[in-house]
Amino acid sequence: MSSPRSRFVLGVLVVSAACAVGAAASQQQTQGAGPAYKKVGSWGTLGTGDGQFGRNAYGLVTDKSGNVYVADSDNHRIQVFTSKGTFVRKIAWPASEVVEDVAIDPEGNTWATSLQGAQARQFTANGQPAASVTTPKSAGGIGIDGEGNVYVSTSGDNIQAVVRFDKTPSGWEQGKTWGGFQEPGDVEVSADGSIYVADRRGAPPNVKRFDSTGKLLKTIKLQMPATAGAGALYGIGVDLDCNVWATNAAQRNLVKYSPAGKPLATATSGDLIGQDVAVGPTGDLYVFDSGSSSVIHFAEDRSKPATAAVPGVLVATKGGSGYVVKVKYALTGVACPAQIDATASLAGKGIAGKAKVKVAAGKTTVIEIPLKAAAGTSASATFKIVLKTNGRTTTQTRAVKVSVPA
């Protein structure tokens, strides 16, 4: 198997040939789709000191506190930072091995994979070795579910697979193994239990979504050209709404896809050559940029409320001792949890109403809002809904016309 460095060079050569065309296609396919993301910070330079990186860092992950763990692959170590980029500590790796990917288990322990060692290794919160599991061939991407089961991609000879290591009272035991890949890479586990695996030699490269038993649920075709046999280097990350992000070196950006494969949003900064991406507990993105040997921090631009997907004209009906407005509200860009608590309101001259509701992720929900208004009122108002998406509070509004029967 080629070394990680040669894999990276091959990947860039393959995708760069279609860079200009790919970038234009990306803009056409995702322009205006979903929320806007902006660069809010970065840290790191090329080097070997604390807070510096080699040219390649193949794995990133965040913990529940927002700390960022970077598999500093060329420097044979894992570095840990705060969400703002302050260096916290490091975990040494054998100089003869490449640390390929990194993950955090439900107890807060760090796991990382060894390409040459064909292992995934666990470290305690203070960086001490704790446990390990061995893969059939080289160990690549790693993801961990909410029960502590570990999923590792493995490649070599005629084996291209993902192995699940089941957590038991005494440790981890090798469980289900499944294939169906040309070259499996990064592995992530979504909050709904879906297993996402980057297949780097597809035509085009793709992300495959499985359930925990290895049943294929969806193949998401990425906005990349076919790789002609060389593995494209890209990483993936999942957000708290169960969408998946994928880096794209050719188009110098990141693209967010729904579990069904629909492009939802993009993020970019300068000549970004992203190798992996992690999503923090409030939806922020952290990307390792191989071009600058730094971690780029993106945040969703929430300076203005998003537009709520509701009709522009609302007609009240009599209900009980007053009036009720039924609003058809569509929550898009969110795949989980299935039901989300929200507060919806209407406010305008002579119009007031508020209701606590549950809305369905990725579907249309009929929201009933008790209304205080005089009979025969017809006026402009603002519909507002407040809910939590991607780990933080989201506000959506829309100007509507409300009519109350006489």
PAZA-775169 format. One record per residue (C-alpha): x, y, z; residue in three letters. Coordinates in pm, 1 decimal, m for minus. Layout:
<sites>
x = X y = Y z = Z residu = ALA $
...
</sites>
This chain:
<sites>
x = 0.0 y = 0.0 z = 0.0 residu = MET $
x = 129.5 y = 348.1 z = m78.5 residu = SER $
x = 245.3 y = 570.0 z = 203.4 residu = SER $
x = 6.4 y = 839.1 z = 330.7 residu = PRO $
x = 228.5 y = 1110.1 z = 184.0 residu = ARG $
x = 227.0 y = 955.2 z = m164.8 residu = SER $
x = m147.5 y = 898.0 z = m135.5 residu = ARG $
x = m190.5 y = 1268.5 z = m64.2 residu = PHE $
x = 23.2 y = 1377.3 z = m359.2 residu = VAL $
x = m159.2 y = 1141.5 z = m593.5 residu = LEU $
x = m493.1 y = 1264.7 z = m469.1 residu = GLY $
x = m406.4 y = 1628.7 z = m532.1 residu = VAL $
x = m266.3 y = 1556.3 z = m877.1 residu = LEU $
x = m578.9 y = 1368.4 z = m977.2 residu = VAL $
x = m829.0 y = 1621.7 z = m856.0 residu = VAL $
x = m632.0 y = 1935.6 z = m949.8 residu = SER $
x = m662.1 y = 1855.7 z = m1319.5 residu = ALA $
x = m1031.5 y = 1937.3 z = m1295.8 residu = ALA $
x = m993.9 y = 2215.2 z = m1039.9 residu = CYS $
x = m1131.6 y = 2505.3 z = m1245.3 residu = ALA $
x = m1420.2 y = 2304.5 z = m1387.7 residu = VAL $
x = m1495.9 y = 2148.1 z = m1050.9 residu = GLY $
x = m1500.4 y = 2481.2 z = m871.2 residu = ALA $
x = m1747.0 y = 2624.4 z = m1120.1 residu = ALA $
x = m1965.6 y = 2316.0 z = m1090.1 residu = ALA $
x = m1958.3 y = 2343.2 z = m713.3 residu = SER $
x = m2073.9 y = 2703.1 z = m724.0 residu = GLN $
x = m2356.6 y = 2613.2 z = m960.5 residu = GLN $
x = m2473.1 y = 2319.9 z = m749.5 residu = GLN $
x = m2448.8 y = 2472.5 z = m403.7 residu = THR $
x = m2464.7 y = 2847.8 z = m452.2 residu = GLN $
x = m2722.7 y = 2996.4 z = m220.2 residu = GLY $
x = m2799.7 y = 2659.8 z = m63.4 residu = ALA $
x = m2827.1 y = 2649.1 z = 313.0 residu = GLY $
x = m2658.5 y = 2867.3 z = 573.8 residu = PRO $
x = m2341.4 y = 3068.0 z = 514.6 residu = ALA $
x = m2019.2 y = 2976.4 z = 694.7 residu = TYR $
x = m1735.1 y = 3218.0 z = 761.2 residu = LYS $
x = m1377.2 y = 3181.9 z = 877.7 residu = LYS $
x = m1348.3 y = 3299.6 z = 1238.3 residu = VAL $
x = m997.3 y = 3186.5 z = 1326.6 residu = GLY $
x = m697.7 y = 2964.2 z = 1254.1 residu = SER $
x = m385.6 y = 2835.0 z = 1423.4 residu = TRP $
x = m66.0 y = 2651.1 z = 1339.0 residu = GLY $
x = 229.3 y = 2676.7 z = 1103.7 residu = THR $
x = 465.6 y = 2427.9 z = 941.4 residu = LEU $
x = 702.6 y = 2283.4 z = 1199.7 residu = GLY $
x = 755.1 y = 2036.1 z = 1481.1 residu = THR $
x = 693.5 y = 2248.5 z = 1790.9 residu = GLY $
x = 381.5 y = 2252.7 z = 2004.1 residu = ASP $
x = 101.4 y = 2406.7 z = 1799.5 residu = GLY $
x = 284.1 y = 2342.1 z = 1471.6 residu = GLN $
x = 206.3 y = 2070.7 z = 1216.8 residu = PHE $
x = 362.4 y = 1873.0 z = 936.3 residu = GLY $
x = 215.7 y = 1890.9 z = 587.2 residu = ARG $
x = m31.4 y = 1614.6 z = 659.0 residu = ASN $
x = m281.1 y = 1577.8 z = 941.6 residu = ALA $
x = m527.9 y = 1310.9 z = 833.6 residu = TYR $
x = m763.0 y = 1312.1 z = 1131.0 residu = GLY $
x = m954.4 y = 1567.9 z = 1338.9 residu = LEU $
x = m1218.8 y = 1528.3 z = 1608.5 residu = VAL $
x = m1375.0 y = 1737.9 z = 1883.5 residu = THR $
x = m1489.1 y = 1633.8 z = 2230.1 residu = ASP $
x = m1799.6 y = 1737.7 z = 2422.1 residu = LYS $
x = m1619.4 y = 2041.4 z = 2564.5 residu = SER $
x = m1520.4 y = 2164.1 z = 2218.8 residu = GLY $
x = m1151.3 y = 2072.0 z = 2240.8 residu = ASN $
x = m994.8 y = 1987.2 z = 1904.0 residu = VAL $
x = m776.6 y = 1676.7 z = 1857.4 residu = TYR $
x = m547.3 y = 1669.3 z = 1554.7 residu = VAL $
x = m370.7 y = 1360.3 z = 1423.1 residu = ALA $
x = m44.1 y = 1536.8 z = 1334.5 residu = ASP $
x = 48.3 y = 1253.0 z = 1101.8 residu = SER $
x = 389.8 y = 1364.8 z = 972.4 residu = ASP $
x = 505.4 y = 1453.4 z = 1324.5 residu = ASN $
x = 388.7 y = 1119.5 z = 1470.7 residu = HIS $
x = 167.3 y = 1259.0 z = 1745.1 residu = ARG $
x = m178.4 y = 1377.1 z = 1843.9 residu = ILE $
x = m211.8 y = 1740.3 z = 1950.3 residu = GLN $
x = m500.3 y = 1872.7 z = 2161.3 residu = VAL $
x = m622.0 y = 2233.7 z = 2153.9 residu = PHE $
x = m903.2 y = 2439.8 z = 2296.4 residu = THR $
x = m1175.1 y = 2549.0 z = 2054.1 residu = SER $
x = m983.5 y = 2877.4 z = 2012.9 residu = LYS $
x = m655.8 y = 2706.8 z = 1927.4 residu = GLY $
x = m467.3 y = 2718.1 z = 2257.6 residu = THR $
x = m232.4 y = 2419.9 z = 2286.2 residu = PHE $
x = m333.3 y = 2183.7 z = 2570.0 residu = VAL $
x = m124.2 y = 1866.7 z = 2543.1 residu = ARG $
x = 3.9 y = 1599.2 z = 2306.7 residu = LYS $
x = 13.2 y = 1221.2 z = 2279.8 residu = ILE $
x = 329.7 y = 1072.2 z = 2131.8 residu = ALA $
x = 313.7 y = 813.7 z = 1853.4 residu = TRP $
x = 584.7 y = 568.0 z = 1741.0 residu = PRO $
x = 823.0 y = 732.4 z = 1491.7 residu = ALA $
x = 798.2 y = 427.5 z = 1264.0 residu = SER $
x = 418.5 y = 463.4 z = 1230.7 residu = GLU $
x = 174.9 y = 719.4 z = 1094.1 residu = VAL $
x = m119.0 y = 822.8 z = 1312.4 residu = VAL $
x = m397.8 y = 816.4 z = 1057.1 residu = GLU $
x = m719.2 y = 918.3 z = 1234.4 residu = ASP $
x = m849.8 y = 1010.4 z = 1577.4 residu = VAL $
x = m1181.2 y = 970.9 z = 1762.9 residu = ALA $
x = m1328.4 y = 1023.9 z = 2111.0 residu = ILE $
x = m1534.3 y = 759.4 z = 2289.5 residu = ASP $
x = m1837.1 y = 829.0 z = 2515.2 residu = PRO $
x = m1614.2 y = 825.3 z = 2826.0 residu = GLU $
x = m1387.5 y = 1094.0 z = 2681.0 residu = GLY $
x = m1095.4 y = 864.5 z = 2597.3 residu = ASN $
x = m892.0 y = 924.3 z = 2282.2 residu = THR $
x = m864.6 y = 660.2 z = 2010.5 residu = TRP $
x = m630.5 y = 673.8 z = 1713.0 residu = ALA $
x = m533.2 y = 443.6 z = 1427.7 residu = THR $
x = m190.8 y = 325.9 z = 1316.4 residu = SER $
x = m153.4 y = 277.0 z = 942.3 residu = LEU $
x = 152.3 y = 48.6 z = 961.6 residu = GLN $
x = 65.0 y = m102.6 z = 1299.6 residu = GLY $
x = m282.5 y = m213.5 z = 1183.3 residu = ALA $
x = m427.6 y = m112.2 z = 1516.5 residu = GLN $
x = m663.7 y = 131.7 z = 1681.7 residu = ALA $
x = m530.8 y = 240.3 z = 2022.1 residu = ARG $
x = m708.8 y = 393.3 z = 2319.1 residu = GLN $
x = m559.5 y = 655.3 z = 2550.1 residu = PHE $
x = m702.4 y = 786.0 z = 2875.7 residu = THR $
x = m790.5 y = 1151.5 z = 2927.4 residu = ALA $
x = m434.5 y = 1218.0 z = 3049.4 residu = ASN $
x = m279.7 y = 1046.4 z = 2746.5 residu = GLY $
x = m186.8 y = 709.4 z = 2897.1 residu = GLN $
x = m219.8 y = 393.5 z = 2679.5 residu = PRO $
x = m524.6 y = 192.1 z = 2779.9 residu = ALA $
x = m641.1 y = m59.4 z = 2518.8 residu = ALA $
x = m603.4 y = m157.0 z = 2154.3 residu = SER $
x = m774.4 y = m355.0 z = 1877.8 residu = VAL $
x = m610.5 y = m505.9 z = 1569.4 residu = THR $
x = m740.9 y = m482.9 z = 1212.8 residu = THR $
x = m684.7 y = m739.8 z = 934.4 residu = PRO $
x = m473.7 y = m493.0 z = 732.7 residu = LYS $
x = m368.3 y = m129.4 z = 777.5 residu = SER $
x = m597.9 y = 75.5 z = 1000.6 residu = ALA $
x = m741.2 y = 393.3 z = 849.9 residu = GLY $
x = m1048.0 y = 586.2 z = 957.5 residu = GLY $
x = m1209.3 y = 541.4 z = 1297.7 residu = ILE $
x = m1551.5 y = 627.1 z = 1438.8 residu = GLY $
x = m1719.5 y = 539.8 z = 1771.0 residu = ILE $
x = m2092.0 y = 513.6 z = 1842.5 residu = ASP $
x = m2282.3 y = 617.3 z = 2152.4 residu = GLY $
x = m2242.8 y = 272.5 z = 2310.0 residu = GLU $
x = m1865.7 y = 271.6 z = 2271.8 residu = GLY $
x = m1847.1 y = 30.6 z = 1977.6 residu = ASN $
x = m1548.9 y = 111.7 z = 1752.4 residu = VAL $
x = m1558.8 y = 113.3 z = 1371.0 residu = TYR $
x = m1229.6 y = 105.1 z = 1178.3 residu = VAL $
x = m1162.9 y = 98.6 z = 803.9 residu = SER $
x = m894.0 y = m143.2 z = 689.6 residu = THR $
x = m716.6 y = m176.8 z = 353.1 residu = SER $
x = m453.9 y = m400.0 z = 198.5 residu = GLY $
x = m415.3 y = m681.7 z = m53.7 residu = ASP $
x = m769.4 y = m800.9 z = m132.5 residu = ASN $
x = m924.7 y = m655.5 z = 182.8 residu = ILE $
x = m1118.7 y = m327.5 z = 167.2 residu = GLN $
x = m1355.3 y = m327.9 z = 461.2 residu = ALA $
x = m1488.3 y = m179.5 z = 783.5 residu = VAL $
x = m1457.2 y = m374.0 z = 1107.3 residu = VAL $
x = m1683.2 y = m316.0 z = 1407.4 residu = ARG $
x = m1528.8 y = m389.7 z = 1747.3 residu = PHE $
x = m1806.7 y = m448.4 z = 1998.7 residu = ASP $
x = m1761.1 y = m308.1 z = 2347.7 residu = LYS $
x = m1794.6 y = m573.3 z = 2618.6 residu = THR $
x = m1747.6 y = m565.0 z = 2998.2 residu = PRO $
x = m1393.5 y = m695.8 z = 2948.3 residu = SER $
x = m1289.2 y = m484.7 z = 2649.9 residu = GLY $
x = m1355.1 y = m493.7 z = 2275.0 residu = TRP $
x = m1421.3 y = m795.6 z = 2055.3 residu = GLU $
x = m1413.4 y = m806.3 z = 1676.6 residu = GLN $
x = m1769.9 y = m819.9 z = 1547.9 residu = GLY $
x = m1925.4 y = m751.2 z = 1211.5 residu = LYS $
x = m1698.8 y = m688.5 z = 910.4 residu = THR $
x = m1833.9 y = m560.5 z = 580.1 residu = TRP $
x = m1697.0 y = m460.1 z = 242.1 residu = GLY $
x = m1835.6 y = m302.8 z = m74.0 residu = GLY $
x = m1555.8 y = m44.6 z = m103.6 residu = PHE $
x = m1283.3 y = 32.8 z = m352.5 residu = GLN $
x = m1073.4 y = 201.8 z = m82.7 residu = GLU $
x = m1236.4 y = 289.4 z = 251.6 residu = PRO $
x = m1094.8 y = 590.3 z = 432.6 residu = GLY $
x = m1241.5 y = 818.3 z = 696.1 residu = ASP $
x = m1517.2 y = 680.2 z = 921.9 residu = VAL $
x = m1771.2 y = 881.8 z = 1121.8 residu = GLU $
x = m2071.8 y = 785.6 z = 1333.7 residu = VAL $
x = m2378.6 y = 1009.9 z = 1333.8 residu = SER $
x = m2601.8 y = 1084.5 z = 1632.8 residu = ALA $
x = m2872.9 y = 863.2 z = 1481.1 residu = ASP $
x = m2633.0 y = 566.2 z = 1469.0 residu = GLY $
x = m2552.3 y = 587.3 z = 1096.6 residu = SER $
x = m2199.1 y = 485.6 z = 995.5 residu = ILE $
x = m2048.3 y = 706.7 z = 723.3 residu = TYR $
x = m1744.4 y = 580.1 z = 530.6 residu = VAL $
x = m1543.8 y = 770.6 z = 268.3 residu = ALA $
x = m1483.3 y = 549.9 z = m38.7 residu = ASP $
x = m1185.3 y = 722.5 z = m199.4 residu = ARG $
x = m1160.9 y = 546.0 z = m534.0 residu = ARG $
x = m1517.7 y = 569.1 z = m652.2 residu = GLY $
x = m1628.8 y = 710.9 z = m984.0 residu = ALA $
x = m1679.1 y = 969.0 z = m849.2 residu = PRO $
x = m1550.1 y = 931.5 z = m491.9 residu = PRO $
x = m1839.7 y = 892.5 z = m252.1 residu = ASN $
x = m1952.7 y = 858.4 z = 105.7 residu = VAL $
x = m2142.8 y = 544.0 z = 194.2 residu = LYS $
x = m2397.5 y = 547.1 z = 475.9 residu = ARG $
x = m2464.9 y = 223.0 z = 667.5 residu = PHE $
x = m2657.7 y = 112.6 z = 970.0 residu = ASP $
x = m2460.7 y = m43.6 z = 1255.7 residu = SER $
x = m2487.8 y = m392.9 z = 1101.3 residu = THR $
x = m2328.8 y = m284.9 z = 774.4 residu = GLY $
x = m2648.3 y = m256.0 z = 571.0 residu = LYS $
x = m2597.8 y = 4.7 z = 297.5 residu = LEU $
x = m2851.2 y = 285.6 z = 331.8 residu = LEU $
x = m2722.7 y = 542.4 z = 81.8 residu = LYS $
x = m2429.9 y = 623.6 z = m146.3 residu = THR $
x = m2361.2 y = 999.2 z = m156.6 residu = ILE $
x = m2176.1 y = 1097.0 z = m473.1 residu = LYS $
x = m1936.8 y = 1380.7 z = m401.4 residu = LEU $
x = m1869.0 y = 1679.1 z = m626.4 residu = GLN $
x = m1536.0 y = 1535.1 z = m738.6 residu = MET $
x = m1407.4 y = 1386.7 z = m1063.7 residu = PRO $
x = m1339.9 y = 1013.3 z = m1093.4 residu = ALA $
x = m994.3 y = 927.8 z = m960.8 residu = THR $
x = m875.8 y = 689.0 z = m1234.0 residu = ALA $
x = m750.3 y = 436.3 z = m981.0 residu = GLY $
x = m566.7 y = 671.3 z = m744.0 residu = ALA $
x = m730.3 y = 731.7 z = m408.8 residu = GLY $
x = m854.7 y = 1086.4 z = m359.2 residu = ALA $
x = m769.8 y = 1227.0 z = m18.7 residu = LEU $
x = m1070.0 y = 1369.7 z = 160.0 residu = TYR $
x = m1209.0 y = 1360.4 z = 509.3 residu = GLY $
x = m1560.5 y = 1366.0 z = 645.1 residu = ILE $
x = m1732.6 y = 1486.3 z = 960.5 residu = GLY $
x = m2090.8 y = 1468.8 z = 1085.5 residu = VAL $
x = m2281.7 y = 1749.1 z = 1253.5 residu = ASP $
x = m2536.5 y = 1733.0 z = 1534.1 residu = LEU $
x = m2821.8 y = 1743.7 z = 1281.3 residu = ASP $
x = m2695.4 y = 1417.5 z = 1122.0 residu = CYS $
x = m2563.1 y = 1579.3 z = 804.6 residu = ASN $
x = m2217.6 y = 1495.2 z = 668.0 residu = VAL $
x = m1939.1 y = 1734.8 z = 564.4 residu = TRP $
x = m1672.2 y = 1635.8 z = 311.4 residu = ALA $
x = m1351.3 y = 1817.8 z = 223.6 residu = THR $
x = m1278.9 y = 1882.3 z = m145.3 residu = ASN $
x = m921.3 y = 1981.6 z = m230.8 residu = ALA $
x = m992.0 y = 2035.2 z = m601.8 residu = ALA $
x = m1271.3 y = 2284.0 z = m539.7 residu = GLN $
x = m1091.8 y = 2434.0 z = m238.3 residu = ARG $
x = m1395.9 y = 2399.8 z = m14.6 residu = ASN $
x = m1608.4 y = 2184.3 z = 212.5 residu = LEU $
x = m1956.7 y = 2068.3 z = 118.4 residu = VAL $
x = m2234.0 y = 1964.9 z = 355.1 residu = LYS $
x = m2470.2 y = 1688.9 z = 238.9 residu = TYR $
x = m2793.9 y = 1560.9 z = 384.9 residu = SER $
x = m2816.0 y = 1187.0 z = 464.9 residu = PRO $
x = m3002.4 y = 1156.5 z = 133.6 residu = ALA $
x = m2708.5 y = 1314.3 z = m52.2 residu = GLY $
x = m2846.7 y = 1663.3 z = m115.2 residu = LYS $
x = m2585.5 y = 1942.9 z = m104.0 residu = PRO $
x = m2687.9 y = 2182.3 z = 174.0 residu = LEU $
x = m2404.5 y = 2430.8 z = 223.9 residu = ALA $
x = m2039.0 y = 2508.1 z = 155.6 residu = THR $
x = m1750.6 y = 2665.1 z = 344.2 residu = ALA $
x = m1420.6 y = 2790.8 z = 206.0 residu = THR $
x = m1128.9 y = 3019.4 z = 279.9 residu = SER $
x = m853.4 y = 3112.8 z = 38.3 residu = GLY $
x = m665.8 y = 2827.5 z = m126.0 residu = ASP $
x = m802.6 y = 2567.5 z = 114.7 residu = LEU $
x = m666.8 y = 2212.7 z = 78.0 residu = ILE $
x = m870.3 y = 2039.2 z = 344.6 residu = GLY $
x = m761.8 y = 1694.0 z = 458.5 residu = GLN $
x = m1016.6 y = 1632.2 z = 733.2 residu = ASP $
x = m1300.8 y = 1813.3 z = 905.5 residu = VAL $
x = m1452.8 y = 1791.8 z = 1253.3 residu = ALA $
x = m1773.7 y = 1948.7 z = 1381.7 residu = VAL $
x = m1780.1 y = 2098.0 z = 1730.7 residu = GLY $
x = m2063.3 y = 2080.3 z = 1985.9 residu = PRO $
x = m2211.0 y = 2410.3 z = 1862.0 residu = THR $
x = m2182.8 y = 2332.4 z = 1491.0 residu = GLY $
x = m1850.7 y = 2507.0 z = 1426.7 residu = ASP $
x = m1616.1 y = 2346.1 z = 1172.1 residu = LEU $
x = m1246.0 y = 2271.4 z = 1216.8 residu = TYR $
x = m1047.8 y = 2180.5 z = 904.7 residu = VAL $
x = m681.9 y = 2093.6 z = 860.8 residu = PHE $
x = m546.1 y = 2288.6 z = 563.6 residu = ASP $
x = m246.0 y = 2109.6 z = 416.7 residu = SER $
x = m148.5 y = 2416.0 z = 213.4 residu = GLY $
x = m85.1 y = 2630.5 z = 520.7 residu = SER $
x = m27.4 y = 2351.5 z = 775.2 residu = SER $
x = m291.5 y = 2504.5 z = 998.5 residu = SER $
x = m635.0 y = 2438.1 z = 1144.1 residu = VAL $
x = m905.2 y = 2665.5 z = 1001.3 residu = ILE $
x = m1206.8 y = 2743.9 z = 1221.1 residu = HIS $
x = m1541.7 y = 2816.1 z = 1051.6 residu = PHE $
x = m1867.7 y = 2922.0 z = 1214.6 residu = ALA $
x = m2215.8 y = 2953.2 z = 1073.9 residu = GLU $
x = m2302.8 y = 3315.4 z = 1002.5 residu = ASP $
x = m2605.6 y = 3380.0 z = 1222.8 residu = ARG $
x = m2589.6 y = 3759.1 z = 1209.9 residu = SER $
x = m2935.8 y = 3761.9 z = 1053.6 residu = LYS $
x = m3228.3 y = 3525.4 z = 1120.2 residu = PRO $
x = m3285.6 y = 3266.3 z = 851.7 residu = ALA $
x = m3610.4 y = 3275.6 z = 656.5 residu = THR $
x = m3876.6 y = 3045.2 z = 796.4 residu = ALA $
x = m4035.4 y = 2813.2 z = 539.9 residu = ALA $
x = m4402.3 y = 2904.9 z = 593.3 residu = VAL $
x = m4678.2 y = 3039.0 z = 362.5 residu = PRO $
x = m4696.9 y = 3415.1 z = 320.1 residu = GLY $
x = m5070.0 y = 3434.1 z = 390.3 residu = VAL $
x = m5220.6 y = 3288.4 z = 708.1 residu = LEU $
x = m5594.6 y = 3264.1 z = 774.3 residu = VAL $
x = m5718.7 y = 3223.3 z = 1130.4 residu = ALA $
x = m6012.6 y = 3005.9 z = 1228.0 residu = THR $
x = m6230.1 y = 3005.4 z = 1536.7 residu = LYS $
x = m6102.9 y = 2780.8 z = 1810.2 residu = GLY $
x = m6240.6 y = 2761.1 z = 2162.1 residu = GLY $
x = m6302.4 y = 3109.3 z = 2294.3 residu = SER $
x = m6078.1 y = 3278.7 z = 2037.7 residu = GLY $
x = m5893.3 y = 3215.6 z = 1715.4 residu = TYR $
x = m5626.3 y = 2973.2 z = 1598.5 residu = VAL $
x = m5378.0 y = 3001.6 z = 1312.9 residu = VAL $
x = m5251.5 y = 2679.5 z = 1157.9 residu = LYS $
x = m4908.1 y = 2727.9 z = 1001.6 residu = VAL $
x = m4741.6 y = 2471.9 z = 774.1 residu = LYS $
x = m4375.6 y = 2494.8 z = 870.1 residu = TYR $
x = m4098.8 y = 2300.3 z = 692.3 residu = ALA $
x = m3775.3 y = 2230.9 z = 881.9 residu = LEU $
x = m3501.3 y = 2167.1 z = 624.7 residu = THR $
x = m3134.6 y = 2082.9 z = 664.4 residu = GLY $
x = m3197.8 y = 1884.8 z = 983.7 residu = VAL $
x = m3212.3 y = 1504.2 z = 986.8 residu = ALA $
x = m3210.1 y = 1429.8 z = 1359.9 residu = CYS $
x = m3341.5 y = 1415.6 z = 1624.1 residu = PRO $
x = m3677.9 y = 1325.4 z = 1475.3 residu = ALA $
x = m3866.2 y = 1576.9 z = 1690.0 residu = GLN $
x = m3730.4 y = 1915.0 z = 1800.6 residu = ILE $
x = m3875.0 y = 2141.4 z = 2067.6 residu = ASP $
x = m3951.3 y = 2491.2 z = 1942.5 residu = ALA $
x = m4138.2 y = 2811.3 z = 2023.3 residu = THR $
x = m4343.5 y = 2969.5 z = 1742.6 residu = ALA $
x = m4503.0 y = 3314.4 z = 1755.9 residu = SER $
x = m4693.7 y = 3572.6 z = 1553.0 residu = LEU $
x = m4667.1 y = 3945.0 z = 1625.0 residu = ALA $
x = m4810.2 y = 4248.7 z = 1447.1 residu = GLY $
x = m5042.4 y = 4542.6 z = 1494.8 residu = LYS $
x = m5343.7 y = 4398.4 z = 1675.4 residu = GLY $
x = m5208.5 y = 4042.6 z = 1638.6 residu = ILE $
x = m5031.5 y = 3831.2 z = 1900.7 residu = ALA $
x = m4987.3 y = 3459.5 z = 1949.5 residu = GLY $
x = m4735.7 y = 3212.1 z = 2087.0 residu = LYS $
x = m4708.7 y = 2834.7 z = 2122.9 residu = ALA $
x = m4457.7 y = 2577.0 z = 2236.5 residu = LYS $
x = m4446.5 y = 2301.0 z = 1976.4 residu = VAL $
x = m4255.0 y = 2000.5 z = 1846.4 residu = LYS $
x = m4147.4 y = 2009.3 z = 1483.8 residu = VAL $
x = m4042.1 y = 1715.4 z = 1267.1 residu = ALA $
x = m3687.4 y = 1709.7 z = 1131.6 residu = ALA $
x = m3675.9 y = 1727.8 z = 753.6 residu = GLY $
x = m4054.0 y = 1738.0 z = 723.4 residu = LYS $
x = m4350.7 y = 1975.4 z = 731.6 residu = THR $
x = m4527.9 y = 2024.2 z = 1063.7 residu = THR $
x = m4863.8 y = 2195.4 z = 1111.6 residu = VAL $
x = m4817.5 y = 2438.3 z = 1399.2 residu = ILE $
x = m5125.8 y = 2566.5 z = 1581.9 residu = GLU $
x = m5086.0 y = 2910.9 z = 1737.6 residu = ILE $
x = m5366.2 y = 3052.4 z = 1959.4 residu = PRO $
x = m5423.9 y = 3408.5 z = 1836.9 residu = LEU $
x = m5525.2 y = 3726.4 z = 2016.2 residu = LYS $
x = m5687.5 y = 3950.5 z = 1756.6 residu = ALA $
x = m6013.3 y = 4128.3 z = 1691.8 residu = ALA $
x = m6265.5 y = 3980.9 z = 1449.4 residu = ALA $
x = m6217.5 y = 4112.8 z = 1097.0 residu = GLY $
x = m5850.7 y = 4200.1 z = 1149.0 residu = THR $
x = m5626.7 y = 4182.7 z = 844.9 residu = SER $
x = m5270.7 y = 4294.7 z = 903.6 residu = ALA $
x = m4903.0 y = 4229.5 z = 843.9 residu = SER $
x = m4718.8 y = 4031.7 z = 1107.6 residu = ALA $
x = m4393.7 y = 3848.5 z = 1171.1 residu = THR $
x = m4384.2 y = 3473.6 z = 1214.3 residu = PHE $
x = m4090.1 y = 3367.6 z = 1432.0 residu = LYS $
x = m3972.4 y = 3024.0 z = 1538.4 residu = ILE $
x = m3690.3 y = 2954.9 z = 1784.0 residu = VAL $
x = m3539.0 y = 2607.1 z = 1809.1 residu = LEU $
x = m3205.7 y = 2435.3 z = 1856.0 residu = LYS $
x = m3024.6 y = 2311.6 z = 1546.0 residu = THR $
x = m2664.9 y = 2190.3 z = 1521.8 residu = ASN $
x = m2609.1 y = 2240.4 z = 1892.2 residu = GLY $
x = m2715.9 y = 2601.5 z = 1926.6 residu = ARG $
x = m3026.6 y = 2819.7 z = 1924.4 residu = THR $
x = m3162.0 y = 2906.6 z = 1580.3 residu = THR $
x = m3410.0 y = 3184.0 z = 1502.7 residu = THR $
x = m3609.1 y = 3194.6 z = 1178.3 residu = GLN $
x = m3855.0 y = 3466.3 z = 1076.2 residu = THR $
x = m4084.9 y = 3557.4 z = 789.5 residu = ARG $
x = m4315.2 y = 3848.9 z = 713.3 residu = ALA $
x = m4671.4 y = 3721.0 z = 664.9 residu = VAL $
x = m5021.2 y = 3852.6 z = 617.7 residu = LYS $
x = m5275.0 y = 3736.9 z = 881.3 residu = VAL $
x = m5649.6 y = 3744.5 z = 823.0 residu = SER $
x = m5905.4 y = 3694.8 z = 1099.6 residu = VAL $
x = m6266.9 y = 3620.5 z = 1003.0 residu = PRO $
x = m6532.6 y = 3874.6 z = 1102.7 residu = ALA $
</sites>
